């Protein structure tokens, strides 16, 4: 089933702040919790989601890292998370959990800076392998969500149940999505989806699929921020058009 204009809306949000974020550290594989102060700050963001009618998504896709799971629980307390392992942040290798002051004088770090961030992280992932991992997972879960929430709206469990076998813990698909699919309500998207992931994950996905076209680092967002996107297929590719920043 093709994803047509107006069929799917997606909220893509970066996790809330952690201690490492506040210290400008490279936090990839380090499984940090949120700062305790983030619950109040993110609750304000939840009100914005309510205004957009995106606070109860039909499917909630989340990185397995604690900072993302904690953020998702605050922003979407009524939704069960579908854990997508390949949405985790880049592995920063030898730079992990360090900041630029601690890496000052490190020749490998200087070479990485001089490359514009495109050299592989020593002992970690290359940018290309990270982006390939993230985008492959994104393409798969979005197409499967479309197929199973729209094409099989009457089947109990829907996309969330289907995805569970390959991703992680999940709950039932929203009955509202099934109702919209059956009724075809004018002006209402059939699927409302949400992602709570990492800054790198967002930049990787939007560099490939985002519109208007921008480079990787131009898609940077702060902690707890993100985008409301309209999803459609153009040819064989997905296209994510920015509707608003959130």
N, C-alpha and C positions, 0 to 999 in steps of 0.2 A: 504494500500500500504506500503510495506516494504521499509525502507531507506537503500539503498545499498551503498557500498563503492564508493566514488566519486560523489554521488548524491547531497550532501549538504555540503556547507562550512559555518562556523559560526565564526564571529568576536565577542568576548566577552570582553567588555571594562568597567573598573571602571570609575566612574564619576571624573571630575576634582576636584581640591582642593577647600576647603571652609575654612573659618576662624577657625571653630572648628577643622578641620583636622590639620591645622598648629599649633594649641594649644594642639594637642594630646588628644582631647576630644572624649568621646563615643557619636558619632552622629548617632542616629537611627531614631527616630520619629521626631526629630527637623528638620524643613523644611528650611534649609539654602540655600542661593544662592551661586553660585560660586564666588570666588575672581575675581575682575575685570581684574586682570593680566592674568587670565587663558585663555582668548580668544586668545591671541597671542600664548601662549604655545600649546594649543590644535590645532591651525591651522597648526602647524608643524606636529602634529600627523596625521592630515587629508592627508597630502602629502604622508605619508606612506600607508594610506588606498588606495589612488589613484594608487600607484605603484602596489598594490596587486589586483587592480580592485574590491575593496570591499567598495568603497566610495558611491556607489548607490545600496544598498542592495534591494533585492526583498521584504523583510519584515524587519521592524525595531521594535524591542521589547524593551520597556523602562519602568523602574520603575516610579511610579507616583510622586516621590519626585522631587522638583524643581532642585536640583543639577544634577540630571540625565537628566531631560528634557532640561536644559540649555546646558549640554554637548552634547546631541544628536543633538541639533540645530546647534552647531558649527561644529561637525564632519560630520553630514549628512544633510546639509541644503536643499537638494533636495528631502528628504524623509519625509513622514509623520509618526509620531510615533504611534505604537499600544501600548497603556498603559496596562500593566499587573500589577494589584494591588498587587498580591502576590509576586512580585519581590522586594517589599520594604525591607529595611534593618531590622535587628532584633530590637525588642523593648528592650532597655537596662534597662527599669524600673527605679529604684532608682539611677542607675549609669548614666542615660541619661544626656548628655551635661556637664559631669564632666571629669576631667582628674585624672591621678594617684596621683598627688600631693594633690588634693582636697579630694581624697578618702583614703589617707594615714591614718591609724589608725582605719578605718572602718572595723569592724570584719566580716561583710558580704562580703565585698570586699576581705579581706584576705582569707576567705574560698573559694571564687570563684577563686582566683589566685591559691591557693593550689590544687584545683581540676583540674588544667590545662584548665580552661575556660569551663568546662563541667557542672557545677551546673547551675540551672536556675537563671536568673537575678531577684533579689528581686523586685516584683511588675511588672516584665516584662515577656519575653518569656524564655522558656528553649531552649537549643541548639537543642534538638531533635525535638521539635515542629516547630522551625524556619526552620530547614533543611527539615522537612516533607512538610511544606507549600511551600517552594521555589521549591523543586524538583517535587512535584505534579504538580505545575503550569508549570514548564519547560517541563516535559514529555508531558503534554497535548498540549501546544502551538506548540511544535516542530512537533509532530505527525500530528496535524491539518494543519500546514503549509505545510508539505509534501503532505498530502492527497489532499489539495485544490489547491496547486500551480502546482502539477504534475498530479494528477488524474483528475482534472477539469480545465486544462490549458486554455481551450477555453471559460470558463465562465467569464463574465465581473466581475471585482472586485477581483476574486481569494481569496487567504487566508486572506488578510488584511480585506476585506469586511466581510468574514465569522467570523473572530475573533472579529470584532468590537462589536458585541452584548454582548460578555462576558468580554471584556477587557476595551475598551475605544475608544477615538478618533483615527481615522485612515484614510488612503487614499487608493488609488487603488494599487493593486498589479502590479509589474513591467511587462511591455509588453515584456521585454527582457527574463524574466523567462518563459513566455508562449512560446516565440520563441525557447528557448533552449529545453523546454519540447517536443515541436513538432518535432524539427529537430534532437534532440539527438546529438548535436555537440560533437565530440570526444574530450576528455580532458577538457571539460568545465563543471563545476557543474551545475546541473539543477537549484538549489536554492542557492542563496547567501543571508544569513541572518546575522543580527547584533543585539547585545544586548548592551544596556547602563544601567548598574545597579550599585550595591554596592559591596564593597569588600567582605562582608559577603555572599552576594548572589552568587558571583563567587566561593568562597570557598565551599559553600554548594553544588552547582551543580557539581563541579569538584571532590570533595571527593567521590561523588557517581558514577559519570559517566566518570570521567577523566581517560586518559591513557597516559603515565604510571601511575600506582596507587601511590597516595600520600595521606597523612593525611590532614585534614582540613587546618591547619595553614601553611602547606607547599605550599599551592596554593595561598598564599598572594601575591597581586600585588599592586604597588603604584598607586596613583591617576593619571588617564589618561592613564594607562597601561592596558595590557590585553593579549589575546591570539587569534591566528588564529587556528581554530579547524576543523577537518574533522569529520562529523557526520555519524554514521551508526548504524544499529541494529545488535546485537549479541544475538540470541535467542529472549527472550521477553524484553531485556533491550537495552537501548541506550548506545553507546560508543562514547566518544569524544576524539579523538587522537590529541595531540598537534602537529601542523605543525611548528609554530614559535611563539615566544613572540613578542609583538608589543608595 
